[in-house]
């Protein structure tokens, strides 16, 4: 899911390269944080550099805030090959980090922060 303070349409190239990677794209959409007011996640992840300084809603309670600091591949200028590589590399980085989250989730919650930081993300309580 993608939630933000501004709802924007999904970027067609994102859909294209997610599908190419075998990731289901049916029903993907950008959603406002307001739609998740009652949602109580364990982890909130920001991925784009531009999202790092956005204020997260206070109703995320005790969630662990993780920032992955990925350059937005839709903002890359260059050849089609350069743009394709940017999308593929970003997807691969996200897949590796999701694997880390899956492994962390199998451990005690008190260990999550350390595991996440050891694998290249910044992490804090909201």
C-alpha positions as CSV (number, residue, x, y, z in Angstrom):
1,X,0.0,0.0,0.0
2,X,1.1,3.6,-0.5
3,X,-0.3,6.2,1.8
4,X,0.7,9.8,1.7
5,X,-0.5,13.3,2.6
6,X,-1.2,13.9,-1.2
7,X,-2.9,11.3,-3.3
8,X,-1.3,10.9,-6.7
9,X,-2.0,8.5,-9.6
10,X,0.2,5.4,-9.9
11,X,3.1,6.0,-12.4
12,X,2.7,3.8,-15.5
13,X,6.4,2.9,-15.5
14,X,6.1,1.7,-11.9
15,X,3.3,-0.6,-12.9
16,X,5.3,-1.8,-15.9
17,X,8.4,-2.7,-14.0
18,X,6.6,-4.2,-11.0
19,X,4.7,-6.5,-13.4
20,X,8.0,-7.3,-15.2
21,X,9.4,-8.4,-11.7
22,X,6.4,-10.7,-11.2
23,X,4.8,-8.4,-8.6
24,X,1.0,-8.2,-8.8
25,X,-0.2,-4.7,-9.7
26,X,-4.0,-5.2,-9.9
27,X,-5.8,-2.7,-7.7
28,X,-2.7,-0.7,-6.8
29,X,-3.5,2.9,-5.9
30,X,-2.2,5.8,-3.9
31,X,-4.3,6.5,-0.8
32,X,-4.5,9.3,1.7
33,X,-3.4,8.7,5.2
34,X,-6.9,9.7,6.2
35,X,-8.1,6.3,4.9
36,X,-6.0,4.5,7.5
37,X,-7.0,6.5,10.6
38,X,-8.0,3.4,12.5
39,X,-5.0,1.3,11.2
40,X,-2.4,0.4,13.8
41,X,0.7,-0.8,11.9
42,X,3.8,-2.3,13.6
43,X,6.1,-0.7,11.0
44,X,5.7,2.5,8.9
45,X,8.1,2.6,6.0
46,X,9.0,5.7,3.9
47,X,10.9,4.9,0.7
48,X,11.4,8.0,-1.4
49,X,14.0,10.6,-0.3
50,X,11.3,13.2,-0.7
51,X,9.1,11.4,1.9
52,X,11.7,11.4,4.6
53,X,10.8,14.8,5.9
54,X,7.1,14.5,5.7
55,X,5.3,14.4,9.0
56,X,3.8,11.0,9.8
57,X,0.3,11.1,11.3
58,X,0.4,10.8,15.1
59,X,-2.2,8.1,15.0
60,X,0.4,5.5,14.0
61,X,0.9,5.1,17.7
62,X,3.7,2.7,18.6
63,X,4.8,1.9,15.1
64,X,8.4,1.7,14.2
65,X,9.3,4.3,11.6
66,X,11.7,3.0,9.0
67,X,13.2,5.1,6.2
68,X,14.9,3.4,3.2
69,X,16.0,6.6,1.4
70,X,15.5,5.4,-2.2
71,X,15.9,7.7,-5.2
72,X,12.6,7.9,-7.0
73,X,13.2,6.1,-10.3
74,X,10.3,8.1,-12.0
75,X,12.4,11.2,-11.5
76,X,15.4,9.9,-13.5
77,X,16.3,11.6,-16.7
78,X,18.1,9.7,-19.4
79,X,17.8,6.9,-21.9
80,X,15.1,4.3,-21.7
81,X,17.8,1.8,-20.6
82,X,18.9,4.1,-17.8
83,X,15.4,4.6,-16.6
84,X,14.6,0.9,-16.8
85,X,17.8,0.1,-14.8
86,X,16.7,2.7,-12.2
87,X,13.3,1.0,-11.8
88,X,14.8,-2.5,-11.7
89,X,17.5,-1.6,-9.2
90,X,15.0,0.2,-6.9
91,X,12.6,-2.9,-7.0
92,X,15.6,-5.2,-6.2
93,X,16.6,-3.0,-3.2
94,X,13.0,-3.0,-1.9
95,X,12.8,-6.8,-2.3
96,X,16.1,-7.2,-0.3
97,X,14.8,-4.9,2.4
98,X,11.4,-6.6,2.6
99,X,13.3,-9.9,3.0
100,X,15.1,-8.3,6.0
101,X,11.7,-7.2,7.5
102,X,10.3,-10.7,7.1
103,X,13.3,-12.1,8.9
104,X,13.0,-9.4,11.6
105,X,9.3,-10.2,12.1
106,X,10.3,-13.7,13.1
107,X,12.3,-12.3,16.0
108,X,11.2,-10.4,19.1
109,X,9.9,-6.9,18.3
110,X,12.6,-5.4,20.5
111,X,15.2,-6.8,18.0
112,X,13.6,-5.2,15.0
113,X,15.2,-1.8,15.1
114,X,18.7,-3.3,15.4
115,X,18.2,-5.7,12.5
116,X,16.7,-3.0,10.3
117,X,19.6,-0.6,11.0
118,X,22.2,-3.3,10.4
119,X,20.7,-3.7,6.9
120,X,21.1,-0.1,5.8
121,X,17.9,1.7,6.9
122,X,17.3,4.5,9.4
123,X,14.9,3.6,12.1
124,X,13.1,5.4,14.9
125,X,9.9,5.4,16.9
126,X,7.2,7.7,15.6
